[in-house]
Amino acid sequence: MIIDAHLHCTGQERADDVLRSLDEAGIDMAVLLAPFLSEGYSLHDPASLRRGNEHLARLVRGHEDRLIGFAVVDPRRPESSIDLRRAVDSGLRGVKMVPTGWYPYDEAVQPLFATAHELGLPLLFHSGIFIDGRSGRFCRPTFFEALREYPGLKVTLAHLGWPWCDEAIAVGLIELIHGVAPDRVMFRFDISFGPPPAYRGEVLSKALDVLGPDLLQFGSDCFLPCSGTHIAERKGWVEHLLDELHVDARGRERIWAGTAAAWRPDRERHAAARKGHRHGGARPR
């Protein structure tokens, strides 16, 4: 099995085309992120993010066996917890956030993190530098340690935090040092390529040596709609590195699917939280 844990929507894709591309690339399941980087959508426009979340909810509906939708919200907004609950009620099962203009330890964003924790949702964050020239100063891996205030929260840092990869690995290592089983560790990392080609082997080798494959997961970071060939090319980059680093069959299984599968929402907790919300449970603070 192969799970692509990092695929961007643009608002232009259709479910049939997405599934066809996944089939062509040999991908069994995919985590799709609501649009926020394409024309008509912006992290600084909450209305556009709501439209993007609604689009993604329609896209994954009826295909939940293969497509997992992640909402995008701006946690600085007072209504962000309400927007997230609305997205969850529509069928989305996680949340993607990009620290730009805010730090993960800022007081203003804590209510959204608390809501995600209450609902049992995994969080995927951009970490590291931006290739479009925006400042990456908000996205250093150690800043995400503030999320340890929410025990049990599932957090993935994308791109292994490049160029702060050593820092990212250190953040992931802490619980392993104290004997926490990998599937219960708060932080894990997708290896979608932040590092340029010259760094990729070194970065992945260090992560495997220190963290092992149990905290690493594959993500293509492609933008839909795209061909299966494009996704397969990104997949091929990882296959080449795994061959080069002599990663064994178990390690490959974890990177291709096992880590992401363990990171998926706890369905029972997720359903109970949604039911509690609809019947007068905890409200966003």
N, C-alpha and C positions, 0 to 999 in steps of 0.2 A: 504494500500500500504506500502511496505517496500523497502527502498533504502539502499544498502550497499555502503557507500561512501568512502571505502578504501580497495581495493583489488589489490594485487600485481600480475603482470605478470612476468613470468620467461623466456619467449621466447619459451617454450615448449607446451603451451596450444593451443587448437583449438576452434573455435567459438562454434561448436556444443557441445563440452564437457563443455565449460563454461556455456552455456545456460542450459544444463542438470543439472549441479551442482546447479545453481541458482533455477531452478524449484524444485529440491529435498529439498533445504533449505527454500523454501517459500519466495524467494527474487524476487521482481518485476523488479528492475533496479539496475545497479551496475556501480560505477566509477572504471575503470581499470587504473592502473598506468603502464606506460611502464617499461620494465625490466631494472634494474640497479644494483641489488644485486646478481643476479644469475651468473653462470659460463659463461664467454664470454662477460660480460657487466661490466662496471665500471663507477662510477661518474667522474673519472679522465681520461677517454678515450672518447673524444667527438665523434669519429667515431662509437664506440660501442653504444653510446646513440642514434645516428642517426639511426642505425640499429634497435634499440629497438623501437624507435618511428615509424619507417616504419612498423615493425611487428605489432604493436598495431593498426595502421591505417588500415591495411589489416584485422585485426581481427574484428574490430567493424563495418567495412563497410557492409551496408545492415542490420545491427542490431541496428541502432541508437535509436530505440524505447526502447531498454533495456540496451544497453551498451554505456557508455560515456567514451571516451578515454582521458587520461591526459598524455601529453608529459613529459619527464624528460630532463632537461638541466642543464648544469653547468654554472651559470650566470657570473662566472669569465672570461669566454672565450670571446674574442672580437667578435666572430662569433655567440654568443649565441642567439642574437635577430634574426639573419637570420635563424638559426636552428628552432627557435620557430615559425617564420612565415611559414617556410616550413611545419612544423608539423600541423599548423592550416589549411593550404591549403590542406593538405592530409585528413583532417576531424577530427583531435583531437580538444578538446574543453576546455582544461584547462592545467595547468602545475603543476608538483610536483617538489619541490626542497628540498634538504637536506643540511643545513648549516654545512659543514665540511671542515675546512680550510678557511672559510670566515664568516664574520658577516653580518647580514642583513642591517647594517648601513654603510657598506663599500662602498666607492665611486665607486669602480670597478663594483659592481653588479647593480647599479642604472639604467643603460640603459636597462637591461633586464626587470626590474620592470616597467619601463616606457612603454616598448613595450607591456607587458601584460595588462597594464592599457589602452593603446590605443586600443587594440584589444578586450577589455571587457572580459578578461579571468579570471576565478577564480584561485587562487593560494592555493595549499595545501602544507604546510611545516611540516617536522618533527620538533617537539619541545620536549624538555626534554632530558633525559638521553638516551644513546644507550645501548641495551642489549648485543651488541657484543664487548663492551669494548672500542670502540672509544670515544674520548673525547666529552662530551656533552656541553662543555663550549661555543660553538658557538650558542647554541639553547635555551638560556634562553628566556622566553616569552617577557620580557621588550625590548629585542633587536629588536623585530618585530615592535615596535612602530614607527620605522623609516618609515614604509610603509604608515603612515598617510600623508606623502607628496603626496600621490596619491589618492585624494578624490574619493570615489565611488568604489575603488578597493575592491574585495571580497577576504578575506583571511581566511583560516581555519588553525588552529594550532592543529596538531594531538596529541593524547594521553593526552590532557589537560595539556601538559607541565610537566608531572610528572618527578621529585619530586617538581617542582616549581609550583604546582597547584594553590596556593594562588596568586602567581604572575600572572598566566594566567588568573584567574578569575578577578583580578584587571584590566588587560588590556581590557578584554571584557566589564567590567562594565562602563567604562568612558563615552561612548556615551549614554548608558541607563540613566545615572545620568542626562545627559543634554537633555533628552526627545526624543532622536532619536528612531524611531520605530525599533523593532528588525530586521525586514527584510532589513533595511537600515543600520544597524550597520556593520562596516567594519569587525570586528573579530567575528568568531564563532569557535567552537571546536568540533572535533570528539572525541568520547569516546572509540575509540579502545584502548585496554588495555596496557597503559604504567604502571599504578600502579599495583603492585602485589595484589593478592586476599585480603590480610589483609587490604589494603588501599582503595579498590574500593568503598565500601559503603560510607565511610566517604567523599571521594573525590566527588562522584556523588551527595551526599546529599548537600554538600556545594555549588556545582555548581548550583544545582536546587534552593536552597534557595536564592542565590545571583543573578544569571543570569536568572533563569527560564529555561524552556525547549526550548524556542525559539532560543537559541544560541547553542544548543547541537544536535549532529547528530550521528547516528549509523555508525560504520565502523568495519568490522570484522578483518581487517589487516591480512587476510589469504593470502597464496601464491598459485597461480594456477600453474599447474593443481592440483585440490584437489577435494575431494568428497563433495557432498552437506551436508553430515553428519558432516564434519569438520566445514563448515560455520555455520550450524545449532547449533553446540555446542557453538560457540562464541555468536550467537544470543541468545541462552538459558541463557548464563551468564547475558546478559542485561535484559532479561525477569525476571530473578530471582531478580535482583537488583530493577527493577521497582516495582515488587510486594512487596518487602521488604520495599521500601520507600513509598508505597501507592501512586504512581503517577497516576493521573486521566487519563481519556480517551483522553482528549485534549493534555495533556503533552506527552503521549505515541505517539500520532499521529505526533507531532512535531519531536520527537526524531527518530522515525522510518522512517519518510519521509518528513514532512513539512519543516524542517530546510534545509535539503539538496536540496529540490525542489526549495526553494527560493534562494539558493546559486548557482544553475546552471547558465550557461552563459545566458546573455541577447541575445536571438537569433537575434533580429533585429539589435542591435548594433554590434554584432559579425559579421553578414553578411555584414553590411555596411562597417565595418573596413576592412574586407577581400577584398571587392570590391574596396575600396579606394586604398588599397595596390596594387592590380593588375592593377589599372588605373593610377598609378603614384602618389599615396598618400604619406603620411609621410613615410620616410624610417628610419630604425634604426639609432640612433645617435651614 
